[in-house]
Amino acid sequence: MRYVDRFRDPKKCRKLAQMIHRVAGRRPLRIMEVCGTHTAAIYRFGIRGMIPETIRLISGPGCPVCVTGDGYLENALALARDPRVIIATYHDMLRVPAKKTSLEKARSEGADVRGVVSALDAVTLARQNPGREIIFLGVGFETTAPATAVAVLSAQKERLKNFSVYSAHKTIPEALGILGRDKELALDGFLLPGHVSAIIGRAGYEAVLARIRKPSVICGFEAVDILYAILRIVSAVRDSRFVFENAYTRIVRDKGNPRARRILDKVFIKTDSVWRGLGVIRKSGLRIRPAFRCFDAQARFHLKDERRSAAKNPTGCRCADVLKGKIEPRQCRLYARRCTPEEPFGACMVSREGTCRSAYEHAT
Amino acid sequence: MDTVTLAHGSGGAATQKLIAEVFLRAFGNPYLKKMDDAAQVRVEKGAWAMTTDSFVVDPIFFPGGDIGKLAVCGTVNDLAACGAEPRYLTAGFILEEGLPVATLAKVAASLAAEARKQGVAVVAGDTKVVPRGKADKIFINTTGVGPIRKSLEAERIRSGDCILINGNIAEHGLAVFLAREKLSFKARIKSDCNSLWPIVKSLLQQSISLRFMRDPTRGGVNAALHEIASLSGLSVLLDEQALPASAACRTLADLLGLELLDMANEGKMLFFVAQQDAERCLRLLRRHPLGRRAALIGRVLKERKARVYLNTAVGGRKLLAPPRQESIPRIC
């Protein structure tokens, strides 16, 4: 049996599901997961069908592509149209719509936009194209931000003069604080993102969970991981206990990855950040430090203030409410009718981990 | 004559030279040797099936096959899926200027070998050459015809019918992907590219209540089942646990976030069989070299909603959406 199959064992899953039914009974519960990969895994394995209907698994703003605001995209598009510039970006960003266009559309109109699978590929592009300006779109949470930091340090080592990063990196704990306090959301607990946790560790959540005190479990992405975490939260709620557990110990150490955090701290500084749907969250973004100014696209290029575009959403698009977990995708009138993976209206439908995209592709 | 030039496509002496030295040498059958504008073939009484397919796979050589072999298998399998015995093929080539003639000869030889193996005659052909960059090395179109041995229709599918497949899924799509992307993945994945008429023929010779067949190529088993559900009007239920797949394919798909059900197959057939004949059909399939890993993977439901459901391997159930975009382009 492959190692991963142990965490997909149908017998274990059935047992965990039975225990969840026994413990939860008919008690209505609202559990939020804030990781796009959890959203996708829950749909992929058909988890919702295995647990009581009274437990609502709510997808939060866990897809970094989806929470990147229009203001950022509009700036990226403006940069893309500069003939000196090569935009290097993760593939997910290519099709995110902003004002009826996208980086992919801009590419078909002549902009030099290239999909990369690694931030270091962008550094390679800069090395190979000395006459051009390479701008890497740094999107992602604490999982991918260290790679961007490494790319910056790499470019510095090579003394590259034509490489910069436009950072949209965000951090999770502050967003949890907002969501955990929201009375309308009325959450009973959190499934914490497994790979963000690999970087920030259990320690990374201590401050915010001390404030909001909702049962929370760091868990992995296989069926057994998710069912176990749900069981722990359900049990804690029944017993009115606060539980905070790292259940993904095969990947996550309680102290996380100190080396990755040191690299992050060297290159980035915390800043206020615009989240689609949540607005501005203080100190939830990562901006490149002044010491690395020459690698910061925001310092090198004239970019508009992202907050100016924060409020505007295409008519009828309810990405903001979906991202906050306030509605399910099918409650958006555009969902599956005018907003589809082929012709997405909002960001939630674009990324493979977007809540609407997951729902569309794996509907129960 | 090192590389293919535009002159080779112009119909003159260069074209004749290419045909003689590459195609006739590879195929060399009485039909082609006549070099007529059209082949004259004998057909028997009764209904004949006809199909056409174009092949633009990239790369043209991949583990388990090449574009030549694929050009025969793809078309032969479409005929086999209709219960028709493949008899004659045509082969049209569109070549990119600059293609090494040795490469063309290799592809032609492979196509010819597979055709000979299947007892199919390539009776007509065509060659065009386009300027560098206007095609990607070789594109091939094949049209196939053959007498229908057993008439099959989606309307014959009944609720309770069983769905079988003759072996491991996803191998072709993943093999081509690996060969193209040149990822350093340790386990070698080979395309399952093969002609299915022999295994279909052996089934037709037994009195199995075979309702319908389809070969799950582009879009994989997922796309094929959606098409069939749509044609028959009935919903189907798939058992993820029962799907045969190699460990290498499972792992690669997991790593890349690909769904095995969406990946192309070029040596697999879906069989819709009456419930009472399912076990016997399975035994018959497993006796054949191309059916050793045959499995019963699902059944037809009563409801008439043309949906495809999946019982997930961990015990969940969900509605499967058809594959929207091509996860991996240019696999056939």
Interface residues (C-beta under 8 A of the other chain):
Chain A: R2 V4 R8 D9 P10 C13 R14 A17 Y43 R44 F45 G46 I47 R48 G49 M50 A223 V224 T340 P341 E342 R352 Y360 E361 H362 A363 T364
Chain B: Q241 A247 R250 T251 D254 G257 L310 T312 A313 V314 G315 G316 R317 K318 L319 L320 A321 R324 Q325
